[in-house]
Amino acid sequence: MIHVVIVGAYGSAGAAVAKSLAEEPDVQLTLIDDGDPGGGLCILRGCMPSKEVLSAGAHRFQARHDDRLLGDPHEVDLDRTIERKDDHTLGWAEHRRESIHEITERSDVEFVHDTARFVDDHTVVAGGREITGDYVVIATGSAINVPDLPGIEDVPHQTSADLLDATELPDSAVVMGLGYVGLEMVPYLSEVGGTDVTVVEHDERPIDEADPSFGDTILDLYREQFDVTIPTECYERRVEPTDDGGVRLYLEHVDGDDEVVEADELYLFTGRRPCVGRLGLKNSALERGPDWVLDTMQARDDDQVFVVGDVNGKEPILHVAKEQGFTAAENILRRERGEPLTAYENVTHHVIFSGLGVYPYARVGMTEREARDAGYDIAVAKRQASDDGVFEAKDTPEGVAKLVVDRESATVLGWQGLHYHADVMAKTMQVVVEMGLDVREVPDRAYHPTTPEILDGLLRDATDELAE
């Protein structure tokens, strides 16, 4: 019998480990989590509640932009929106908690509702006692990252968590961070609150992982459709309160020019950092830093400790956290059997619900740049959403899509889409990419005018490119 201690059992990664090992006859589990109500980041403060509020903004945005509709657009009832979001969130969290507590009905599984802290390599203190495992799994997730900026301690600021609970929004806001969180929440501020928003972008364009045309499309959409001010290639230097209770942010552009932005509120959408502060890692062999977790999900400094999900800093995405959890569980069993361990290998599969989810960005596999850097001889097909009349018919003509194909094998290496319904097309393209399908053999057949016609167009264009 081996004893596995899972710290952070309510989250997506920890739950995946627990459920994978629960049916193993020779595994004893101790599940530890201090969550209240518990349920993990995605359910409580991430992708689930954010999509709930974004959908309200999306309905207003589409009504406001459709010139076929008469009258003023509806206003979003924030009290009702947040109340419904809270009700749904508590239900989802309860479902997660119940799924974990069902596991504890087994005699060799227990749950400890407390914070865990290492006292030596494989022993933690929780629930007023020491608990030693043959293996320890760390799945403690991530927390809001507050940047180290002069003056930040003197200025009240809001985060995405605060915005998800807000029933009143400010007249003006300055936002730090236009990554995943900013791309989703900035249009919400503008559309739902009528907030005058300025968001700082450090680079020439947002979405670092995408080919440049996608970031350029986002800039055009946010500036033109949502009336958001986005200074690019500039950095925050300091922040201070204004006399009327607002905020003043000092910026420096890469060309040397200075800029000062004032607003009622400061929002920090500046990413997340691994939650390890209360773990007492100094009492163990673990030292967090670059590459502190191997692809087997083992800690570099201790092969009997596995680190999964946001806390390992590899890729803070929900489905990735689950897959890392499955890999860790499998590798614990493999190590016990003396078998070679497997590495977690991820085909990139990302979705950002940009443009209130009306214009989401989705990506599967390699970008054009990554494929070229990897040495592939590639064919590239690119289409504007406006190339396909169905987007015009649905009053969502903006957007772009791209397909990257290996010329030698004709297999699809990657796809990106930033347009209406790109999020729901991602699964189709995951199948195409991960199964290594020949682009010439993917069925080119959309039934009736539907938005996936843009995929058919990419497939045809890429096939023509290969033929040439």
C-alpha positions as a Markdown table, in Angstrom:
| # | Residue | x | y | z |
|---|---|---|---|---|
| 1 | Met | 0.0 | 0.0 | 0.0 |
| 2 | Ile | 1.4 | 3.4 | -1.0 |
| 3 | His | 0.2 | 6.6 | 0.6 |
| 4 | Val | -0.3 | 9.7 | -1.6 |
| 5 | Val | -1.0 | 13.1 | -0.1 |
| 6 | Ile | -2.7 | 15.6 | -2.4 |
| 7 | Val | -2.4 | 19.2 | -1.3 |
| 8 | Gly | -5.1 | 21.2 | -3.2 |
| 9 | Ala | -7.7 | 18.4 | -3.8 |
| 10 | Tyr | -10.6 | 20.7 | -4.8 |
| 11 | Gly | -8.9 | 22.2 | -7.8 |
| 12 | Ser | -9.0 | 20.8 | -11.3 |
| 13 | Ala | -5.4 | 19.3 | -11.2 |
| 14 | Gly | -5.7 | 17.9 | -7.7 |
| 15 | Ala | -9.2 | 16.4 | -8.4 |
| 16 | Ala | -7.8 | 14.7 | -11.5 |
| 17 | Val | -5.1 | 13.0 | -9.5 |
| 18 | Ala | -7.5 | 12.0 | -6.8 |
| 19 | Lys | -10.1 | 10.5 | -9.1 |
| 20 | Ser | -7.4 | 8.7 | -11.1 |
| 21 | Leu | -5.9 | 7.0 | -8.0 |
| 22 | Ala | -9.1 | 6.4 | -6.0 |
| 23 | Glu | -9.9 | 3.1 | -7.6 |
| 24 | Glu | -6.4 | 1.7 | -7.3 |
| 25 | Pro | -6.5 | -1.0 | -4.6 |
| 26 | Asp | -3.0 | -0.5 | -3.3 |
| 27 | Val | -3.2 | 3.3 | -2.9 |
| 28 | Gln | -4.1 | 5.2 | 0.3 |
| 29 | Leu | -5.1 | 8.8 | -0.3 |
| 30 | Thr | -5.1 | 11.8 | 2.0 |
| 31 | Leu | -6.8 | 14.8 | 0.3 |
| 32 | Ile | -6.1 | 18.2 | 1.8 |
| 33 | Asp | -7.7 | 21.6 | 0.9 |
| 34 | Asp | -8.5 | 24.7 | 2.8 |
| 35 | Gly | -11.0 | 26.0 | 0.2 |
| 36 | Asp | -14.1 | 27.8 | 1.5 |
| 37 | Pro | -16.5 | 27.1 | -0.2 |
| 38 | Gly | -13.9 | 25.1 | -2.3 |
| 39 | Gly | -14.1 | 24.2 | -5.9 |
| 40 | Gly | -11.0 | 25.5 | -7.6 |
| 41 | Leu | -10.1 | 28.7 | -9.4 |
| 42 | Cys | -11.9 | 27.9 | -12.7 |
| 43 | Ile | -15.2 | 27.4 | -11.0 |
| 44 | Leu | -15.0 | 30.1 | -8.3 |
| 45 | Arg | -13.0 | 33.0 | -9.9 |
| 46 | Gly | -12.1 | 31.9 | -13.4 |
| 47 | Cys | -13.5 | 30.6 | -16.6 |
| 48 | Met | -17.0 | 29.7 | -15.4 |
| 49 | Pro | -18.1 | 32.9 | -13.7 |
| 50 | Ser | -16.4 | 35.1 | -16.2 |
| 51 | Lys | -18.3 | 33.5 | -19.1 |
| 52 | Glu | -21.5 | 34.1 | -17.2 |
| 53 | Val | -21.0 | 37.9 | -17.0 |
| 54 | Leu | -19.4 | 38.2 | -20.4 |
| 55 | Ser | -22.5 | 36.7 | -22.0 |
| 56 | Ala | -24.6 | 39.5 | -20.6 |
| 57 | Gly | -22.3 | 42.0 | -22.2 |
| 58 | Ala | -22.2 | 40.1 | -25.5 |
| 59 | His | -26.0 | 40.3 | -25.8 |
| 60 | Arg | -25.9 | 44.0 | -25.3 |
| 61 | Phe | -23.0 | 44.5 | -27.7 |
| 62 | Gln | -24.6 | 42.6 | -30.5 |
| 63 | Ala | -27.9 | 44.4 | -30.1 |
| 64 | Arg | -26.2 | 47.8 | -30.0 |
| 65 | His | -24.2 | 47.1 | -33.2 |
| 66 | Asp | -27.0 | 45.6 | -35.3 |
| 67 | Asp | -28.5 | 48.5 | -37.3 |
| 68 | Arg | -31.4 | 46.2 | -38.2 |
| 69 | Leu | -32.7 | 46.7 | -34.6 |
| 70 | Leu | -34.6 | 49.8 | -33.5 |
| 71 | Gly | -34.6 | 51.5 | -30.2 |
| 72 | Asp | -32.0 | 51.9 | -27.5 |
| 73 | Pro | -30.3 | 48.7 | -26.5 |
| 74 | His | -31.1 | 47.1 | -23.2 |
| 75 | Glu | -28.9 | 48.0 | -20.2 |
| 76 | Val | -27.3 | 45.1 | -18.2 |
| 77 | Asp | -28.8 | 44.6 | -14.8 |
| 78 | Leu | -25.7 | 44.1 | -12.8 |
| 79 | Asp | -27.4 | 43.1 | -9.6 |
| 80 | Arg | -29.3 | 40.3 | -11.4 |
| 81 | Thr | -26.3 | 39.3 | -13.4 |
| 82 | Ile | -24.1 | 38.9 | -10.4 |
| 83 | Glu | -26.8 | 37.2 | -8.4 |
| 84 | Arg | -27.3 | 34.6 | -11.2 |
| 85 | Lys | -23.5 | 34.2 | -11.5 |
| 86 | Asp | -23.2 | 33.6 | -7.8 |
| 87 | Asp | -26.0 | 31.1 | -7.8 |
| 88 | His | -24.5 | 29.1 | -10.6 |
| 89 | Thr | -21.0 | 29.3 | -9.2 |
| 90 | Leu | -22.1 | 27.9 | -5.9 |
| 91 | Gly | -23.9 | 25.0 | -7.7 |
| 92 | Trp | -20.8 | 24.2 | -9.8 |
| 93 | Ala | -18.6 | 24.4 | -6.7 |
| 94 | Glu | -20.9 | 22.1 | -4.7 |
| 95 | His | -20.7 | 19.5 | -7.5 |
| 96 | Arg | -16.9 | 19.6 | -7.4 |
| 97 | Arg | -16.9 | 19.3 | -3.6 |
| 98 | Glu | -19.3 | 16.4 | -3.7 |
| 99 | Ser | -17.2 | 14.6 | -6.3 |
| 100 | Ile | -14.2 | 14.8 | -4.0 |
| 101 | His | -16.1 | 13.9 | -0.8 |
| 102 | Glu | -17.6 | 10.8 | -2.6 |
| 103 | Ile | -14.1 | 9.5 | -2.9 |
| 104 | Thr | -13.7 | 9.6 | 0.9 |
| 105 | Glu | -16.4 | 7.1 | 1.3 |
| 106 | Arg | -13.6 | 4.5 | 0.7 |
| 107 | Ser | -11.9 | 3.3 | 3.9 |
| 108 | Asp | -8.4 | 4.1 | 2.5 |
| 109 | Val | -9.3 | 7.8 | 1.6 |
| 110 | Glu | -9.6 | 10.7 | 4.0 |
| 111 | Phe | -10.2 | 14.4 | 3.6 |
| 112 | Val | -8.6 | 17.2 | 5.7 |
| 113 | His | -10.1 | 20.6 | 5.4 |
| 114 | Asp | -7.1 | 22.7 | 6.4 |
| 115 | Thr | -4.0 | 24.4 | 5.1 |
| 116 | Ala | -1.0 | 22.1 | 4.6 |
| 117 | Arg | 2.6 | 23.1 | 5.4 |
| 118 | Phe | 5.7 | 21.0 | 4.8 |
| 119 | Val | 7.8 | 20.0 | 7.8 |
| 120 | Asp | 10.1 | 17.7 | 5.9 |
| 121 | Asp | 10.4 | 16.3 | 2.4 |
| 122 | His | 7.3 | 14.2 | 2.5 |
| 123 | Thr | 5.5 | 15.2 | 5.7 |
| 124 | Val | 3.0 | 18.0 | 6.0 |
| 125 | Val | 1.1 | 19.4 | 9.0 |
| 126 | Ala | -2.6 | 19.8 | 8.5 |
| 127 | Gly | -5.6 | 19.3 | 10.7 |
| 128 | Gly | -3.5 | 19.6 | 13.8 |
| 129 | Arg | -1.3 | 16.6 | 13.0 |
| 130 | Glu | 1.6 | 15.4 | 10.8 |
| 131 | Ile | 0.8 | 13.5 | 7.7 |
| 132 | Thr | 3.6 | 11.6 | 5.9 |
| 133 | Gly | 3.1 | 10.2 | 2.3 |
| 134 | Asp | 5.2 | 8.1 | 0.1 |
| 135 | Tyr | 4.3 | 10.7 | -2.5 |
| 136 | Val | 3.1 | 14.3 | -2.2 |
| 137 | Val | 1.2 | 16.0 | -4.9 |
| 138 | Ile | 1.2 | 19.8 | -4.9 |
| 139 | Ala | -1.8 | 21.3 | -6.7 |
| 140 | Thr | -2.3 | 24.6 | -4.9 |
| 141 | Gly | -3.1 | 26.7 | -7.9 |
| 142 | Ser | -2.3 | 30.3 | -8.4 |
| 143 | Ala | -3.2 | 33.8 | -7.0 |
| 144 | Ile | -3.6 | 37.3 | -8.4 |
| 145 | Asn | -0.2 | 38.8 | -9.3 |
| 146 | Val | 0.2 | 42.4 | -8.0 |
| 147 | Pro | 3.1 | 44.0 | -9.9 |
| 148 | Asp | 6.0 | 45.6 | -8.2 |
| 149 | Leu | 5.3 | 49.2 | -9.2 |
| 150 | Pro | 6.3 | 52.3 | -7.3 |
| 151 | Gly | 3.2 | 53.7 | -5.5 |
| 152 | Ile | 1.0 | 50.6 | -5.9 |
| 153 | Glu | 0.6 | 50.2 | -2.1 |
| 154 | Asp | -0.8 | 53.7 | -1.9 |
| 155 | Val | -3.5 | 53.3 | -4.6 |
| 156 | Pro | -6.7 | 51.1 | -4.1 |
| 157 | His | -6.9 | 48.7 | -7.0 |
| 158 | Gln | -9.4 | 46.2 | -8.4 |
| 159 | Thr | -8.7 | 42.7 | -9.8 |
| 160 | Ser | -10.7 | 40.4 | -12.0 |
| 161 | Ala | -12.1 | 38.8 | -8.9 |
| 162 | Asp | -13.5 | 42.1 | -7.8 |
| 163 | Leu | -14.9 | 42.8 | -11.2 |
| 164 | Leu | -16.8 | 39.5 | -11.2 |
| 165 | Asp | -18.6 | 40.6 | -8.0 |
| 166 | Ala | -19.1 | 44.3 | -9.0 |
| 167 | Thr | -22.7 | 45.6 | -9.1 |
| 168 | Glu | -21.4 | 49.1 | -9.9 |
| 169 | Leu | -18.8 | 50.1 | -12.5 |
| 170 | Pro | -16.7 | 53.3 | -12.6 |
| 171 | Asp | -17.0 | 56.1 | -15.2 |
| 172 | Ser | -13.4 | 55.7 | -16.1 |
| 173 | Ala | -10.7 | 53.1 | -15.6 |
| 174 | Val | -7.0 | 52.5 | -16.3 |
| 175 | Val | -6.1 | 48.9 | -16.8 |
| 176 | Met | -2.7 | 47.2 | -16.4 |
| 177 | Gly | -2.5 | 44.0 | -18.4 |
| 178 | Leu | -3.9 | 43.0 | -21.8 |
| 179 | Gly | -3.3 | 39.3 | -21.6 |
| 180 | Tyr | -5.9 | 36.5 | -21.3 |
| 181 | Val | -7.7 | 38.2 | -18.4 |
| 182 | Gly | -7.5 | 41.7 | -19.8 |
| 183 | Leu | -8.7 | 40.7 | -23.3 |
| 184 | Glu | -11.8 | 39.2 | -21.7 |
| 185 | Met | -12.6 | 41.8 | -19.0 |
| 186 | Val | -11.7 | 45.1 | -20.7 |
| 187 | Pro | -14.6 | 44.9 | -23.2 |
| 188 | Tyr | -16.9 | 44.0 | -20.3 |
| 189 | Leu | -16.0 | 47.2 | -18.5 |
| 190 | Ser | -16.6 | 49.3 | -21.6 |
| 191 | Glu | -19.8 | 47.6 | -22.8 |
| 192 | Val | -21.6 | 46.9 | -19.5 |
| 193 | Gly | -20.4 | 49.9 | -17.5 |
| 194 | Gly | -20.0 | 52.4 | -20.2 |
| 195 | Thr | -16.6 | 52.9 | -18.7 |
| 196 | Asp | -14.0 | 55.0 | -20.4 |
| 197 | Val | -11.2 | 52.5 | -20.4 |
| 198 | Thr | -7.5 | 52.9 | -21.1 |
| 199 | Val | -5.5 | 49.7 | -21.1 |
| 200 | Val | -1.7 | 49.6 | -21.3 |
| 201 | Glu | 0.0 | 47.2 | -23.8 |
| 202 | His | 3.7 | 46.7 | -23.4 |
| 203 | Asp | 4.3 | 45.2 | -26.9 |
| 204 | Glu | 3.4 | 46.4 | -30.4 |
| 205 | Arg | 0.2 | 44.3 | -30.2 |
| 206 | Pro | -1.5 | 41.9 | -27.8 |
| 207 | Ile | -1.6 | 38.0 | -27.9 |
| 208 | Asp | 2.1 | 37.2 | -27.8 |
| 209 | Glu | 1.5 | 33.6 | -28.9 |
| 210 | Ala | -0.4 | 34.5 | -32.1 |
| 211 | Asp | 0.9 | 35.6 | -35.5 |
| 212 | Pro | 0.9 | 39.4 | -35.8 |
| 213 | Ser | -2.3 | 39.7 | -37.8 |
| 214 | Phe | -4.4 | 38.4 | -34.9 |
| 215 | Gly | -3.0 | 41.0 | -32.4 |
| 216 | Asp | -3.6 | 43.7 | -35.0 |
| 217 | Thr | -7.2 | 42.6 | -35.5 |
| 218 | Ile | -7.7 | 42.7 | -31.7 |
| 219 | Leu | -6.4 | 46.3 | -31.6 |
| 220 | Asp | -8.8 | 47.3 | -34.4 |
| 221 | Leu | -11.8 | 45.6 | -32.8 |
| 222 | Tyr | -11.2 | 47.0 | -29.3 |
| 223 | Arg | -10.5 | 50.5 | -30.5 |
| 224 | Glu | -13.3 | 50.7 | -33.0 |
| 225 | Gln | -16.1 | 48.4 | -31.6 |
| 226 | Phe | -15.5 | 48.9 | -27.9 |
| 227 | Asp | -14.0 | 52.4 | -27.9 |
| 228 | Val | -11.1 | 51.4 | -25.7 |
| 229 | Thr | -7.9 | 53.4 | -25.7 |
| 230 | Ile | -4.8 | 51.2 | -26.0 |
| 231 | Pro | -1.4 | 52.9 | -25.9 |
| 232 | Thr | 1.1 | 50.3 | -27.2 |
| 233 | Glu | 4.9 | 49.8 | -26.6 |
| 234 | Cys | 4.8 | 51.6 | -23.3 |
| 235 | Tyr | 5.5 | 50.7 | -19.7 |
| 236 | Glu | 4.2 | 51.7 | -16.3 |
| 237 | Arg | 6.7 | 53.7 | -14.3 |
| 238 | Arg | 4.7 | 54.7 | -11.1 |
| 239 | Val | 1.2 | 55.2 | -9.9 |
| 240 | Glu | -0.3 | 57.6 | -7.3 |
| 241 | Pro | -3.7 | 58.6 | -6.0 |
| 242 | Thr | -5.4 | 61.8 | -7.2 |
| 243 | Asp | -6.9 | 64.3 | -4.8 |
| 244 | Asp | -10.4 | 63.3 | -5.8 |
| 245 | Gly | -9.9 | 59.6 | -4.9 |
| 246 | Gly | -8.9 | 58.4 | -8.4 |
| 247 | Val | -5.6 | 57.2 | -9.8 |
| 248 | Arg | -2.8 | 58.7 | -11.9 |
| 249 | Leu | -0.6 | 56.3 | -13.9 |
| 250 | Tyr | 2.7 | 57.5 | -15.4 |
| 251 | Leu | 3.8 | 55.8 | -18.6 |
| 252 | Glu | 7.0 | 55.8 | -20.6 |
| 253 | His | 6.8 | 54.9 | -24.3 |
| 254 | Val | 9.7 | 53.0 | -26.0 |
| 255 | Asp | 10.4 | 56.0 | -28.1 |
| 256 | Gly | 11.1 | 58.0 | -24.9 |
| 257 | Asp | 7.8 | 60.0 | -24.7 |
| 258 | Asp | 6.0 | 60.2 | -21.4 |
| 259 | Glu | 2.2 | 59.9 | -20.9 |
| 260 | Val | 0.0 | 60.4 | -17.8 |
| 261 | Val | -3.4 | 58.7 | -17.6 |
| 262 | Glu | -6.0 | 59.5 | -14.9 |
| 263 | Ala | -9.1 | 57.5 | -14.0 |
| 264 | Asp | -11.5 | 56.7 | -11.3 |
| 265 | Glu | -10.3 | 53.2 | -10.8 |
| 266 | Leu | -7.2 | 51.1 | -11.4 |
| 267 | Tyr | -7.7 | 47.5 | -12.5 |
| 268 | Leu | -4.9 | 44.9 | -12.3 |
| 269 | Phe | -5.3 | 42.2 | -14.9 |
| 270 | Thr | -1.6 | 41.4 | -14.6 |
| 271 | Gly | -1.7 | 37.6 | -14.5 |
| 272 | Arg | -1.3 | 35.1 | -11.8 |
| 273 | Arg | 1.5 | 33.6 | -9.7 |
| 274 | Pro | 1.9 | 30.1 | -8.3 |
| 275 | Cys | 0.5 | 29.7 | -4.8 |
| 276 | Val | 3.4 | 28.4 | -2.7 |
| 277 | Gly | 3.7 | 31.0 | 0.0 |
| 278 | Arg | 2.1 | 29.0 | 2.8 |
| 279 | Leu | 3.5 | 25.6 | 1.8 |
| 280 | Gly | 6.7 | 25.9 | 3.8 |
| 281 | Leu | 8.9 | 24.7 | 0.9 |
| 282 | Lys | 12.0 | 25.8 | 2.8 |
| 283 | Asn | 11.4 | 22.7 | 5.0 |
| 284 | Ser | 11.6 | 20.4 | 2.0 |
| 285 | Ala | 14.1 | 19.7 | -0.7 |
| 286 | Leu | 12.1 | 21.8 | -3.1 |
| 287 | Glu | 13.3 | 25.1 | -4.5 |
| 288 | Arg | 10.9 | 26.9 | -6.8 |
| 289 | Gly | 12.2 | 28.6 | -9.9 |
| 290 | Pro | 12.6 | 28.1 | -13.6 |
| 291 | Asp | 12.3 | 24.4 | -14.7 |
| 292 | Trp | 11.6 | 23.3 | -11.1 |
| 293 | Val | 9.0 | 20.8 | -12.4 |
| 294 | Leu | 10.0 | 18.2 | -15.0 |
| 295 | Asp | 7.8 | 17.1 | -17.9 |
| 296 | Thr | 6.9 | 13.9 | -15.9 |
| 297 | Met | 5.3 | 16.4 | -13.4 |
| 298 | Gln | 7.9 | 15.4 | -10.8 |
| 299 | Ala | 9.7 | 18.1 | -8.9 |
| 300 | Arg | 13.2 | 18.5 | -10.1 |
| 301 | Asp | 14.6 | 18.3 | -6.6 |
| 302 | Asp | 12.5 | 15.3 | -5.3 |
| 303 | Asp | 11.2 | 12.6 | -7.6 |
| 304 | Gln | 8.5 | 11.6 | -5.0 |
| 305 | Val | 6.9 | 15.0 | -5.2 |
| 306 | Phe | 4.6 | 15.8 | -8.1 |
| 307 | Val | 3.6 | 19.4 | -9.0 |
| 308 | Val | 0.5 | 19.9 | -11.2 |
| 309 | Gly | -1.7 | 22.7 | -12.5 |
| 310 | Asp | -1.1 | 26.5 | -12.2 |
| 311 | Val | 1.3 | 26.1 | -9.3 |
| 312 | Asn | 4.0 | 24.6 | -11.5 |
| 313 | Gly | 4.0 | 27.8 | -13.7 |
| 314 | Lys | 4.1 | 25.8 | -17.0 |
| 315 | Glu | 0.8 | 26.7 | -18.6 |
| 316 | Pro | -2.1 | 28.0 | -16.5 |
| 317 | Ile | -5.0 | 26.5 | -18.5 |
| 318 | Leu | -7.8 | 24.4 | -17.1 |
| 319 | His | -7.6 | 21.5 | -19.5 |
| 320 | Val | -3.8 | 21.5 | -19.1 |
| 321 | Ala | -4.1 | 21.2 | -15.3 |
| 322 | Lys | -6.4 | 18.2 | -15.7 |
| 323 | Glu | -4.1 | 16.5 | -18.1 |
| 324 | Gln | -1.1 | 17.1 | -15.9 |
| 325 | Gly | -3.0 | 15.6 | -13.0 |
| 326 | Phe | -3.7 | 12.4 | -15.1 |
| 327 | Thr | 0.0 | 12.3 | -16.0 |
| 328 | Ala | 1.1 | 12.6 | -12.4 |
| 329 | Ala | -1.3 | 9.8 | -11.3 |
| 330 | Glu | -0.1 | 7.5 | -14.0 |
| 331 | Asn | 3.6 | 8.2 | -13.2 |
| 332 | Ile | 3.2 | 7.5 | -9.5 |
| 333 | Leu | 1.9 | 4.1 | -10.4 |
| 334 | Arg | 4.6 | 3.6 | -13.1 |
| 335 | Arg | 7.3 | 4.5 | -10.6 |
| 336 | Glu | 6.0 | 2.0 | -8.1 |
| 337 | Arg | 6.0 | -0.7 | -10.8 |
| 338 | Gly | 9.5 | 0.2 | -11.9 |
| 339 | Glu | 8.3 | 1.3 | -15.4 |
| 340 | Pro | 9.5 | 4.2 | -17.4 |
| 341 | Leu | 7.6 | 7.4 | -16.7 |
| 342 | Thr | 5.7 | 9.3 | -19.4 |
| 343 | Ala | 6.2 | 13.0 | -20.1 |
| 344 | Tyr | 3.3 | 15.3 | -20.5 |
| 345 | Glu | 3.2 | 16.4 | -24.1 |
| 346 | Asn | 0.7 | 19.1 | -24.9 |
| 347 | Val | -0.6 | 20.2 | -28.3 |
| 348 | Thr | -1.4 | 23.8 | -27.7 |
| 349 | His | -5.1 | 24.3 | -27.5 |
| 350 | His | -6.0 | 27.7 | -26.3 |
| 351 | Val | -9.2 | 29.8 | -26.4 |
| 352 | Ile | -9.4 | 33.5 | -25.3 |
| 353 | Phe | -13.0 | 34.8 | -25.0 |
| 354 | Ser | -11.9 | 38.2 | -26.5 |
| 355 | Gly | -14.5 | 40.7 | -27.7 |
| 356 | Leu | -17.0 | 39.5 | -25.0 |
| 357 | Gly | -16.8 | 36.0 | -26.6 |
| 358 | Val | -18.4 | 37.4 | -29.8 |
| 359 | Tyr | -14.9 | 37.5 | -31.4 |
| 360 | Pro | -13.0 | 34.8 | -29.5 |
| 361 | Tyr | -9.4 | 33.9 | -30.3 |
| 362 | Ala | -8.7 | 30.1 | -30.6 |
| 363 | Arg | -5.5 | 28.3 | -31.4 |
| 364 | Val | -4.6 | 24.6 | -31.9 |
| 365 | Gly | -1.0 | 23.5 | -32.6 |
| 366 | Met | 1.7 | 25.6 | -34.2 |
| 367 | Thr | 1.6 | 29.1 | -35.4 |
| 368 | Glu | 3.3 | 30.0 | -38.7 |
| 369 | Arg | 6.3 | 31.4 | -36.9 |
| 370 | Glu | 6.7 | 28.3 | -34.7 |
| 371 | Ala | 6.4 | 26.0 | -37.7 |
| 372 | Arg | 9.1 | 27.9 | -39.6 |
| 373 | Asp | 11.4 | 28.0 | -36.5 |
| 374 | Ala | 10.9 | 24.2 | -36.2 |
| 375 | Gly | 12.3 | 23.8 | -39.7 |
| 376 | Tyr | 9.1 | 22.8 | -41.5 |
| 377 | Asp | 8.5 | 23.7 | -45.1 |
| 378 | Ile | 5.0 | 25.0 | -44.9 |
| 379 | Ala | 2.0 | 26.0 | -46.9 |
| 380 | Val | -0.1 | 28.8 | -45.3 |
| 381 | Ala | -3.7 | 29.6 | -45.9 |
| 382 | Lys | -5.3 | 32.8 | -44.5 |
| 383 | Arg | -8.8 | 34.1 | -44.7 |
| 384 | Gln | -10.7 | 37.1 | -43.5 |
| 385 | Ala | -14.1 | 36.4 | -41.9 |
| 386 | Ser | -15.6 | 38.7 | -44.5 |
| 387 | Asp | -14.4 | 36.3 | -47.2 |
| 388 | Asp | -17.4 | 34.1 | -46.2 |
| 389 | Gly | -20.8 | 35.7 | -46.6 |
| 390 | Val | -22.2 | 33.8 | -43.6 |
| 391 | Phe | -20.4 | 36.2 | -41.2 |
| 392 | Glu | -21.9 | 39.2 | -43.0 |
| 393 | Ala | -25.3 | 37.5 | -42.8 |
| 394 | Lys | -24.8 | 37.1 | -39.0 |
| 395 | Asp | -23.6 | 40.7 | -38.6 |
| 396 | Thr | -20.2 | 39.6 | -37.4 |
| 397 | Pro | -17.9 | 40.3 | -40.4 |
| 398 | Glu | -14.7 | 41.1 | -38.5 |
| 399 | Gly | -12.0 | 38.5 | -38.0 |
| 400 | Val | -9.2 | 36.4 | -39.5 |
| 401 | Ala | -8.2 | 32.7 | -39.6 |
| 402 | Lys | -5.0 | 30.9 | -40.6 |
| 403 | Leu | -4.1 | 27.3 | -41.4 |
| 404 | Val | -0.5 | 26.0 | -41.4 |
| 405 | Val | 0.3 | 22.8 | -43.3 |
| 406 | Asp | 3.5 | 20.7 | -43.7 |
| 407 | Arg | 4.2 | 20.6 | -47.4 |
| 408 | Glu | 6.0 | 17.2 | -47.2 |
| 409 | Ser | 3.3 | 15.2 | -45.5 |
| 410 | Ala | 0.3 | 17.6 | -46.1 |
| 411 | Thr | -0.6 | 17.2 | -42.4 |
| 412 | Val | -2.1 | 20.2 | -40.6 |
| 413 | Leu | 0.4 | 21.6 | -38.1 |
| 414 | Gly | -1.7 | 24.4 | -36.7 |
| 415 | Trp | -4.8 | 26.6 | -36.9 |
| 416 | Gln | -5.7 | 30.0 | -35.5 |
| 417 | Gly | -9.1 | 31.8 | -35.6 |
| 418 | Leu | -10.2 | 35.1 | -34.3 |
| 419 | His | -13.8 | 35.5 | -35.3 |
| 420 | Tyr | -17.4 | 34.6 | -34.4 |
| 421 | His | -17.7 | 31.0 | -33.3 |
| 422 | Ala | -13.9 | 30.4 | -33.4 |
| 423 | Asp | -14.2 | 28.9 | -29.9 |
| 424 | Val | -16.6 | 26.1 | -30.9 |
| 425 | Met | -14.5 | 25.3 | -34.0 |
| 426 | Ala | -11.4 | 24.6 | -31.8 |
| 427 | Lys | -12.4 | 21.1 | -31.0 |
| 428 | Thr | -12.8 | 20.2 | -34.7 |
| 429 | Met | -9.4 | 21.6 | -35.4 |
| 430 | Gln | -7.9 | 19.8 | -32.4 |
| 431 | Val | -9.0 | 16.5 | -34.0 |
| 432 | Val | -7.5 | 17.5 | -37.3 |
| 433 | Val | -4.2 | 18.6 | -35.8 |
| 434 | Glu | -3.7 | 15.9 | -33.1 |
| 435 | Met | -4.7 | 13.0 | -35.5 |
| 436 | Gly | -2.2 | 14.3 | -38.1 |
| 437 | Leu | -4.8 | 14.4 | -40.8 |
| 438 | Asp | -3.9 | 15.1 | -44.4 |
| 439 | Val | -5.4 | 18.4 | -45.3 |
| 440 | Arg | -6.5 | 17.1 | -48.7 |
| 441 | Glu | -8.5 | 14.3 | -47.1 |
| 442 | Val | -10.5 | 16.4 | -44.5 |
| 443 | Pro | -14.1 | 16.5 | -45.8 |
| 444 | Asp | -14.8 | 19.8 | -47.4 |
| 445 | Arg | -18.5 | 20.0 | -46.8 |
| 446 | Ala | -20.5 | 22.4 | -44.7 |
| 447 | Tyr | -24.2 | 21.8 | -44.6 |
| 448 | His | -26.2 | 24.9 | -45.3 |
| 449 | Pro | -24.5 | 28.4 | -44.7 |
| 450 | Thr | -22.8 | 28.0 | -41.4 |
| 451 | Thr | -19.7 | 29.8 | -39.9 |
| 452 | Pro | -17.5 | 26.6 | -40.2 |
| 453 | Glu | -17.4 | 27.4 | -43.9 |
| 454 | Ile | -14.3 | 29.4 | -43.0 |
| 455 | Leu | -12.7 | 26.1 | -42.1 |
| 456 | Asp | -13.7 | 24.7 | -45.5 |
| 457 | Gly | -12.2 | 27.7 | -47.2 |
| 458 | Leu | -8.9 | 27.3 | -45.3 |
| 459 | Leu | -8.8 | 23.6 | -46.2 |
| 460 | Arg | -9.4 | 24.3 | -49.9 |
| 461 | Asp | -6.9 | 27.2 | -50.0 |
| 462 | Ala | -4.2 | 25.0 | -48.3 |
| 463 | Thr | -4.8 | 22.2 | -50.7 |
| 464 | Asp | -4.5 | 24.5 | -53.6 |
| 465 | Glu | -1.3 | 25.8 | -52.2 |
| 466 | Leu | 0.1 | 22.3 | -51.9 |
| 467 | Ala | -0.9 | 21.6 | -55.5 |
| 468 | Glu | 1.0 | 24.6 | -56.8 |
